[in-house]
Amino acid sequence: MSVFDTIVSREPICLGWSADRKFKAVTADGTGYFLRISLMEQYEHRKLQFEHMQQVRDLGVRVCEPVELGLCPEGCYTLLGWVDGRDAEAVLPTLTPERRYALGREAGRMLRTLHTIPAPFEPEPWAVHYGRKLDSKVAAYEASPLKYEKGELYLDLVRRERHLVENRPLVWQHGDYHCGNLMLDQSMRLTVIDFDREDIGDPWYEFNRIIWDVRVGPEYASGMVDGYFDGKVPEAFWRIMRLYQCQNMISSLPWAMGFGDEEVRIARENARQVLDWYDDLKKIVPDWYGK
């Protein structure tokens, strides 16, 4: 009998952007699990995702334990071990700067280990794929009725420095790696969750979400960079990360328009913050690093 067949209760979880249905499921023996139910056409994607989570676990990175994948009357399901803990995003601001930095280093080391998983197939070169994505984001921003006060700074930089992504390596990516997708358990150990945006690409592209890490504490964000590079951060990383941050800001405003005024406000606030980091993009290393 499958574990799924022994579930006796489901408690809905109303978090995240996915259209999947999510639950805390409890089996007859009282064990808790995270249950995700997807449409049947998502099965092959969920199967690949499940296998990647097994690979990450086998590398020694803590993830929600991949327990079972299968089909059910509602579609396809993924059953993962339940993690008793809280989102790192909520816990980190309550900790000392030193503890935030230490956890950031751990998160960076975990990400570096995750990036040892090669791309599962030979995709097109990153510069081609990313160039097409960048062109699309720029076109959407230019067609948008809303603009940033200093939006031309972002546009000028991505046009000038897009060549930096030539010959970048390709790995399997988590796709949404930031403190909101990490959990801290009772022993203050980090666990990676939510592989829903997994992708293939430049490993350094994972840092395009770092604005959310800076918000909980620059010490944590600094630690994550130091942990990833074992304290030896190459200048090329800073230049490429600045490019990715600019692209992220360009794409954020058109996206936010579809979700209301509050998301637009957050996009504008983030855009101002990124310009502050880099002194209107005149600096290479953001001012939060090392604080």
Secondary structure as UniProt FT lines:
FT   HELIX           4..6
FT   STRAND          7..12
FT   STRAND          21..27
FT   TURN            28..29
FT   STRAND          32..38
FT   HELIX           40..42
FT   HELIX           43..58
FT   TURN            59..60
FT   STRAND          66..72
FT   TURN            73..74
FT   STRAND          75..81
FT   STRAND          85..87
FT   HELIX           88..91
FT   HELIX           92..94
FT   HELIX           97..114
FT   TURN            115..116
FT   HELIX           126..143
FT   TURN            149..150
FT   HELIX           151..161
FT   HELIX           162..165
FT   TURN            166..167
FT   STRAND          171..173
FT   HELIX           179..181
FT   STRAND          182..185
FT   TURN            186..187
FT   STRAND          190..192
FT   TURN            196..197
FT   STRAND          199..201
FT   HELIX           203..209
FT   HELIX           210..216
FT   HELIX           218..229
FT   TURN            230..231
FT   HELIX           235..257
FT   TURN            258..259
FT   HELIX           261..277
FT   TURN            278..282
FT   TURN            287..290
//
